[in-house]
Amino acid sequence: MKPRSLLFRHTALTVAAGLLVFQIASGAAVFFNLMLPLARRSADDLAALLVLSARTWVELPTATRPAFEEELRLSHDIDLTEANAPLGDDVKHLPYVNFLRTSLTSRLDPGTALRLTEAADGRFHADIPMARHVLRFSFSDELLAPRPSLALAWSIAAGLLVTLILAWLLARRITAPVARLALAARQIGSGEHPPRLPESGEHELAELARIFNQTAVQLAARRENQNTLLAGVSHDLRSPLARMKMALGMLAEQRASPLLARMERDVAEMETLIRAQLELARSQEREAAAATDIDALLGELIEAAEAQSPGQTHLRADAPACHADIAPLALRRILGNLVDNALRYGGPGRLELVRRRCSGGILVGVRDRGPGIPAELREAVFRPFFRLDPSRNRGTGGSGLGLAIARQLADAQGWKVVLKLRVGGGVSAWLAIPK
């Protein structure tokens, strides 16, 4: 699975951070200004009820005390008994119980031995000394309704969950159209024809999709017109060039002349330029992948190079044999142009073809021992008709389009071609084919 884009992460984090800060601030405001005062008020009311009940019980005649205890049980779910033995004073740290203890202590006489105990069954017992009696009030934890800490925890958990979901939805809503736009732009750059983007949603995104669709249609039409024009120019020029070539040949048979030889070379160079221009235009089209034996293809290129420069071309390939589903014609044309370029400009010396496997895919290199290319011009040589002067001029032959065609073919297939200097002199042209 591909990692999420930076735009998605930044948008989600920004929205989530803003909502979390708001949630924490609002939760703290509610907690300190509403929950805590309500909890203290509730604890104070319960403490007042317990102290008042204790004083009333002491003042009542013995015969009427059971009725009062029953009334307290039915009305407030509090059991009132007279304690025979004191209990411990061990209660878990609960904010409401602490508030209750503080309120009871403030309502009783100073020095009164108040005890609060939590039994094993979950009920709470408050032993309140009153007029030589120790009255035990027992009540369940359900009576301790206000729990500010628990309420705050629930509020933060719910807010966090809602914040994360909302941030994810908002980030996805923003970045999904941008991701579709990037994918479509990448497909156009590779020579493909992507489907039309949906022109729906927010006005700005819909307008962007509409403009992009119009631009894609215009680019496709322009590319088609360009190919048609080049094909027409090629067809219209080849016929008169063929006639000129035939006429020059006939003239040369009648009378040899340096001017005729120069004209024949010019005609041949024009044919080469036309063929290279057509190849450059067609290099923008993406080729379907097929099962390819890369080592066998490299072997064929070695044989062709040996015919031009015997004993100078060698292949270094990592084991095992390399097979992959790639575009075979594009691979052959790219490597063929790189080899021709190295043979033409690399000068005398060993020419190596290197094939390596790596975690990111396949690397194929063409390495020569020529004069090299200055670092500031290593990208410029991929421009059509760009030449290094004086190391690479028209006297060496070629159309000046070999590297441009190789770069466009690689870009159309999602590959990458780069030039690097070799230690000891020369150039390494590397073709990177990702998995």
C-alpha positions as CSV (number, residue, x, y, z in Angstrom):
1,M,0.0,0.0,0.0
2,K,1.3,3.4,-1.0
3,P,1.9,5.9,1.8
4,R,-0.6,8.8,2.1
5,S,0.5,12.0,0.5
6,L,2.0,14.8,2.4
7,L,-1.0,17.0,1.6
8,F,-3.3,14.4,3.2
9,R,-1.2,14.1,6.4
10,H,-0.7,17.8,6.7
11,T,-4.4,18.5,6.2
12,A,-5.5,15.8,8.6
13,L,-3.0,16.8,11.3
14,T,-4.0,20.5,10.9
15,V,-7.7,19.8,11.2
16,A,-7.2,17.3,14.0
17,A,-4.9,19.6,16.0
18,G,-7.3,22.5,15.7
19,L,-10.3,20.4,16.8
20,L,-8.3,18.7,19.6
21,V,-7.3,22.1,21.0
22,F,-10.8,23.3,20.9
23,Q,-12.1,20.1,22.5
24,I,-9.5,20.3,25.3
25,A,-10.2,24.0,25.9
26,S,-14.0,23.5,25.9
27,G,-13.7,20.4,28.0
28,A,-11.6,22.1,30.6
29,A,-14.0,25.1,30.7
30,V,-17.0,22.7,31.2
31,F,-15.0,20.7,33.8
32,F,-13.8,23.6,35.9
33,N,-16.9,25.9,35.5
34,L,-19.7,23.4,35.5
35,M,-18.8,19.8,36.6
36,L,-16.7,20.7,39.6
37,P,-19.2,23.2,41.1
38,L,-22.0,20.8,40.5
39,A,-20.1,18.0,42.2
40,R,-19.2,20.2,45.2
41,R,-22.9,21.4,45.5
42,S,-24.1,17.8,45.3
43,A,-21.6,16.6,47.9
44,D,-22.6,19.5,50.2
45,D,-26.3,18.6,49.9
46,L,-25.6,15.0,50.7
47,A,-23.4,16.0,53.7
48,A,-26.2,18.3,54.9
49,L,-28.7,15.5,54.6
50,L,-26.5,13.1,56.6
51,V,-25.7,15.6,59.4
52,L,-29.4,16.7,59.7
53,S,-30.6,13.1,59.7
54,A,-28.0,12.3,62.5
55,R,-29.1,15.2,64.6
56,T,-32.8,14.4,64.1
57,W,-32.3,10.7,65.0
58,V,-30.6,11.7,68.2
59,E,-33.4,14.1,69.2
60,L,-36.2,11.6,68.4
61,P,-37.7,9.4,71.0
62,T,-36.4,5.8,70.9
63,A,-39.8,4.5,69.8
64,T,-40.0,6.7,66.7
65,R,-36.5,6.1,65.5
66,P,-37.3,3.0,63.4
67,A,-40.0,4.9,61.5
68,F,-37.5,7.7,60.8
69,E,-34.9,5.1,59.6
70,E,-37.5,3.5,57.3
71,E,-38.5,6.9,55.9
72,L,-34.8,7.7,55.2
73,R,-34.4,4.4,53.4
74,L,-37.5,4.8,51.2
75,S,-36.9,8.5,50.4
76,H,-33.2,8.6,49.9
77,D,-32.0,5.0,49.7
78,I,-29.8,5.5,52.8
79,D,-29.6,3.0,55.6
80,L,-29.2,4.4,59.1
81,T,-28.1,2.1,62.0
82,E,-26.2,2.6,65.2
83,A,-22.6,1.3,64.8
84,N,-21.4,-1.2,67.4
85,A,-17.8,-1.2,66.3
86,P,-16.0,1.4,64.3
87,L,-15.0,0.7,60.7
88,G,-11.8,1.7,59.0
89,D,-11.3,4.8,57.1
90,D,-10.2,3.5,53.7
91,V,-11.9,4.9,50.6
92,K,-10.5,4.9,47.0
93,H,-9.5,8.2,45.6
94,L,-12.8,9.5,44.2
95,P,-13.2,13.3,43.8
96,Y,-16.8,13.2,44.9
97,V,-16.1,11.3,48.1
98,N,-13.3,13.7,48.9
99,F,-15.8,16.6,48.4
100,L,-18.2,14.7,50.7
101,R,-15.6,14.2,53.4
102,T,-14.6,17.9,53.3
103,S,-18.2,19.0,53.5
104,L,-19.0,16.6,56.4
105,T,-15.9,17.8,58.3
106,S,-16.9,21.4,58.0
107,R,-20.5,20.7,59.3
108,L,-19.4,18.6,62.4
109,D,-17.8,19.8,65.5
110,P,-14.0,20.2,65.4
111,G,-12.2,17.0,66.4
112,T,-15.1,14.7,65.5
113,A,-13.8,11.3,64.4
114,L,-15.5,11.0,61.0
115,R,-14.9,7.7,59.1
116,L,-15.8,6.9,55.5
117,T,-15.4,3.3,54.3
118,E,-16.0,1.5,51.1
119,A,-17.3,-2.1,51.7
120,A,-16.5,-5.1,49.5
121,D,-20.0,-5.0,48.1
122,G,-19.4,-1.5,46.7
123,R,-21.5,0.3,49.3
124,F,-20.2,3.3,51.2
125,H,-20.5,3.7,55.0
126,A,-20.2,7.0,56.9
127,D,-19.7,6.7,60.7
128,I,-20.7,10.0,62.3
129,P,-20.4,10.5,66.0
130,M,-23.4,12.3,67.4
131,A,-24.3,12.8,71.2
132,R,-22.5,9.7,72.5
133,H,-23.8,7.6,69.5
134,V,-22.0,6.5,66.4
135,L,-24.5,6.6,63.6
136,R,-23.7,4.6,60.5
137,F,-25.1,5.8,57.2
138,S,-24.9,3.3,54.4
139,F,-25.6,4.1,50.7
140,S,-24.7,2.6,47.3
141,D,-22.3,4.1,44.8
142,E,-25.3,5.0,42.6
143,L,-26.0,7.9,45.0
144,L,-22.6,9.3,44.0
145,A,-23.9,10.5,40.7
146,P,-21.7,13.4,39.9
147,R,-18.3,12.1,38.7
148,P,-16.4,15.0,37.1
149,S,-13.2,13.0,36.3
150,L,-15.2,10.2,34.6
151,A,-17.3,12.7,32.7
152,L,-14.2,14.6,31.5
153,A,-12.5,11.3,30.4
154,W,-15.6,10.3,28.4
155,S,-15.8,13.8,26.9
156,I,-12.1,13.7,25.8
157,A,-12.4,10.2,24.4
158,A,-15.5,11.0,22.5
159,G,-14.1,14.2,21.3
160,L,-10.8,12.5,20.2
161,L,-12.7,9.9,18.2
162,V,-15.0,12.4,16.5
163,T,-12.0,14.7,15.8
164,L,-10.0,11.9,14.2
165,I,-12.9,10.8,12.0
166,L,-13.8,14.3,11.0
167,A,-10.1,15.1,10.2
168,W,-9.8,12.0,8.1
169,L,-13.0,12.8,6.2
170,L,-12.1,16.4,5.6
171,A,-8.6,15.5,4.5
172,R,-9.9,12.8,2.2
173,R,-12.5,15.2,0.7
174,I,-9.7,17.7,0.0
175,T,-6.9,15.4,-1.2
176,A,-8.9,12.8,-3.2
177,P,-9.6,15.2,-6.1
178,V,-6.0,16.4,-6.0
179,A,-4.8,12.8,-6.1
180,R,-7.0,12.0,-9.1
181,L,-5.7,15.2,-10.8
182,A,-2.1,14.2,-10.1
183,L,-2.7,10.6,-11.5
184,A,-4.3,12.0,-14.6
185,A,-1.5,14.5,-15.2
186,R,1.0,11.7,-14.8
187,Q,-0.8,9.6,-17.4
188,I,-0.9,12.5,-19.8
189,G,2.8,13.0,-19.3
190,S,3.3,9.3,-20.1
191,G,1.4,9.6,-23.4
192,E,-1.8,8.0,-22.1
193,H,-5.3,9.2,-22.4
194,P,-6.8,9.3,-18.9
195,P,-10.6,9.3,-18.4
196,R,-12.3,12.6,-17.8
197,L,-12.2,13.8,-14.2
198,P,-15.6,14.1,-12.5
199,E,-16.6,17.8,-12.5
200,S,-18.5,17.6,-9.2
201,G,-18.1,18.7,-5.6
202,E,-17.0,22.1,-4.4
203,H,-17.0,24.9,-6.9
204,E,-13.2,25.4,-6.9
205,L,-12.4,21.7,-7.3
206,A,-15.1,21.2,-9.9
207,E,-13.7,24.2,-11.9
208,L,-10.2,22.8,-11.6
209,A,-11.4,19.5,-12.9
210,R,-13.3,21.2,-15.8
211,I,-10.2,23.2,-16.8
212,F,-8.0,20.1,-16.6
213,N,-10.4,18.1,-18.8
214,Q,-10.3,20.9,-21.4
215,T,-6.5,21.1,-21.3
216,A,-6.2,17.3,-21.6
217,V,-8.5,17.4,-24.7
218,Q,-6.5,20.2,-26.2
219,L,-3.1,18.5,-25.5
220,A,-4.4,15.2,-27.0
221,A,-5.6,17.0,-30.1
222,R,-2.3,19.0,-30.4
223,R,-0.3,15.8,-30.0
224,E,-2.4,14.0,-32.6
225,N,-2.0,17.0,-35.0
226,Q,1.7,17.1,-34.4
227,N,2.1,13.4,-35.2
228,T,-0.1,13.8,-38.3
229,L,1.9,16.8,-39.4
230,L,5.2,15.0,-38.9
231,A,4.0,11.9,-40.7
232,G,2.8,14.1,-43.6
233,V,6.0,16.0,-43.7
234,S,8.0,12.8,-43.7
235,H,5.9,11.3,-46.5
236,D,6.1,14.5,-48.6
237,L,9.8,14.9,-48.1
238,R,10.9,11.4,-48.6
239,S,9.6,11.2,-52.1
240,P,11.6,14.3,-53.4
241,L,14.6,13.2,-51.3
242,A,14.5,9.8,-53.0
243,R,14.3,11.4,-56.4
244,M,17.2,13.7,-55.5
245,K,19.2,10.8,-54.2
246,M,18.6,8.9,-57.4
247,A,19.5,11.9,-59.6
248,L,22.7,12.5,-57.6
249,G,23.6,8.8,-58.1
250,M,23.1,9.0,-61.8
251,L,25.1,12.2,-62.0
252,A,27.9,10.6,-60.0
253,E,28.1,7.8,-62.5
254,Q,28.6,10.2,-65.3
255,R,31.0,12.5,-63.6
256,A,32.6,12.3,-60.1
257,S,32.6,15.6,-58.2
258,P,33.2,16.6,-54.5
259,L,30.1,18.7,-54.7
260,L,28.0,15.7,-55.7
261,A,29.4,13.7,-52.8
262,R,28.7,16.6,-50.4
263,M,25.1,16.7,-51.7
264,E,24.7,13.0,-51.2
265,R,25.8,13.3,-47.6
266,D,23.4,16.2,-47.1
267,V,20.5,14.2,-48.5
268,A,21.4,11.2,-46.3
269,E,21.6,13.5,-43.3
270,M,18.2,15.0,-44.1
271,E,16.8,11.4,-44.2
272,T,18.4,10.7,-40.8
273,L,16.9,13.9,-39.3
274,I,13.4,13.1,-40.6
275,R,13.6,9.6,-39.2
276,A,14.9,10.8,-35.8
277,Q,12.1,13.5,-35.7
278,L,9.5,10.8,-36.2
279,E,11.1,8.6,-33.6
280,L,11.1,11.5,-31.2
281,A,7.4,12.2,-31.7
282,R,6.5,8.5,-31.3
283,S,8.6,8.2,-28.2
284,Q,5.9,10.0,-26.2
285,E,3.5,7.0,-26.6
286,R,3.4,4.4,-23.9
287,E,4.1,0.8,-24.9
288,A,2.3,-2.2,-23.4
289,A,4.4,-4.4,-21.1
290,A,5.4,-8.0,-22.1
291,A,7.6,-10.7,-20.7
292,T,11.1,-9.8,-21.7
293,D,14.5,-11.6,-21.3
294,I,16.6,-8.5,-20.5
295,D,19.9,-10.4,-20.6
296,A,19.1,-11.8,-24.1
297,L,18.3,-8.3,-25.3
298,L,21.5,-6.9,-23.9
299,G,23.4,-9.7,-25.7
300,E,21.9,-8.7,-29.0
301,L,23.0,-5.1,-28.3
302,I,26.5,-6.3,-27.6
303,E,26.6,-8.2,-30.9
304,A,25.5,-5.1,-32.8
305,A,28.1,-3.0,-31.0
306,E,30.8,-5.5,-31.7
307,A,30.1,-5.1,-35.4
308,Q,31.0,-1.4,-35.1
309,S,33.8,-1.7,-32.5
310,P,35.1,-5.3,-32.3
311,G,36.5,-6.4,-29.0
312,Q,35.5,-3.2,-27.1
313,T,32.1,-4.0,-25.7
314,H,31.5,-6.2,-22.7
315,L,28.5,-7.2,-20.5
316,R,28.5,-7.5,-16.7
317,A,25.3,-8.9,-15.3
318,D,24.5,-10.1,-11.8
319,A,23.2,-13.6,-11.4
320,P,20.5,-15.0,-11.8
321,A,19.1,-14.3,-15.3
322,C,16.9,-11.3,-15.5
323,H,13.3,-11.5,-16.7
324,A,10.6,-8.9,-16.3
325,D,7.3,-7.7,-17.6
326,I,8.3,-4.4,-19.3
327,A,8.0,-2.6,-22.7
328,P,10.6,-4.5,-24.9
329,L,10.7,-2.2,-27.9
330,A,11.1,0.9,-25.7
331,L,13.9,-0.8,-23.7
332,R,15.7,-1.8,-26.9
333,R,15.4,1.7,-28.4
334,I,16.6,3.4,-25.2
335,L,19.6,1.1,-24.7
336,G,20.4,1.2,-28.4
337,N,20.5,5.0,-28.4
338,L,22.7,5.0,-25.3
339,V,25.1,2.4,-26.8
340,D,25.2,4.3,-30.1
341,N,25.9,7.5,-28.2
342,A,28.7,5.9,-26.3
343,L,30.3,4.4,-29.4
344,R,30.1,7.7,-31.3
345,Y,31.4,10.0,-28.6
346,G,33.0,7.7,-26.0
347,G,36.3,7.5,-27.9
348,P,38.5,4.4,-28.1
349,G,38.4,2.1,-25.1
350,R,36.3,-0.4,-23.3
351,L,32.5,0.0,-23.4
352,E,30.6,-1.8,-20.7
353,L,27.0,-2.8,-20.4
354,V,26.0,-3.4,-16.7
355,R,22.9,-5.0,-15.5
356,R,22.0,-5.0,-11.8
357,R,19.1,-6.0,-9.6
358,C,18.3,-3.9,-6.6
359,S,15.4,-3.6,-4.1
360,G,13.9,-0.8,-6.2
361,G,13.9,-2.6,-9.5
362,I,16.5,-3.1,-12.3
363,L,19.5,-0.9,-13.3
364,V,21.1,-1.0,-16.7
365,G,24.2,1.1,-17.4
366,V,26.2,2.0,-20.5
367,R,29.7,3.0,-19.4
368,D,32.4,4.6,-21.7
369,R,35.8,6.1,-21.2
370,G,35.2,9.2,-23.3
371,P,36.0,12.9,-22.5
372,G,33.0,13.1,-20.2
373,I,30.3,15.7,-19.8
374,P,30.5,18.8,-17.5
375,A,28.2,18.5,-14.5
376,E,26.2,21.7,-15.4
377,L,25.4,20.2,-18.9
378,R,24.3,16.7,-17.9
379,E,20.7,17.6,-18.1
380,A,21.0,19.9,-21.1
381,V,22.3,17.1,-23.3
382,F,18.8,15.5,-23.1
383,R,17.3,18.5,-24.9
384,P,16.6,17.9,-28.7
385,F,19.4,19.0,-31.0
386,F,21.6,20.1,-28.0
387,R,25.3,19.5,-28.7
388,L,28.5,19.8,-26.7
389,D,31.0,22.0,-28.6
390,P,33.7,21.3,-29.6
391,S,33.8,17.7,-28.2
392,R,30.5,16.8,-29.9
393,N,29.9,18.5,-33.2
394,R,28.2,17.7,-36.4
395,G,31.4,16.2,-37.8
396,T,30.8,13.2,-35.5
397,G,27.5,12.4,-37.2
398,G,24.1,11.8,-35.7
399,S,21.1,14.0,-35.4
400,G,21.5,15.3,-31.9
401,L,18.2,13.5,-30.8
402,G,19.5,10.2,-29.4
403,L,19.5,11.2,-25.8
404,A,16.3,13.2,-26.1
405,I,14.5,10.2,-27.6
406,A,15.9,7.9,-24.8
407,R,14.7,10.3,-22.1
408,Q,11.2,10.7,-23.6
409,L,10.9,6.9,-24.1
410,A,11.9,6.4,-20.4
411,D,9.5,9.0,-19.1
412,A,6.6,7.5,-21.1
413,Q,7.2,4.2,-19.5
414,G,7.8,5.5,-16.0
415,W,11.5,4.8,-16.1
416,K,14.4,7.2,-15.5
417,V,17.6,7.9,-17.5
418,V,20.5,9.8,-15.8
419,L,24.1,10.5,-16.7
420,K,26.9,10.2,-14.1
421,L,30.7,10.8,-14.4
422,R,33.0,7.8,-14.0
423,V,36.0,7.7,-11.7
424,G,39.0,7.8,-14.0
425,G,37.1,9.5,-16.8
426,G,34.1,8.8,-19.0
427,V,30.3,8.7,-18.6
428,S,27.9,6.2,-17.2
429,A,24.4,6.4,-18.6
430,W,22.0,4.6,-16.3
431,L,18.5,3.4,-17.0
432,A,16.4,2.8,-13.8
433,I,13.4,0.5,-14.2
434,P,11.3,0.4,-11.0
435,K,9.3,-2.6,-9.9
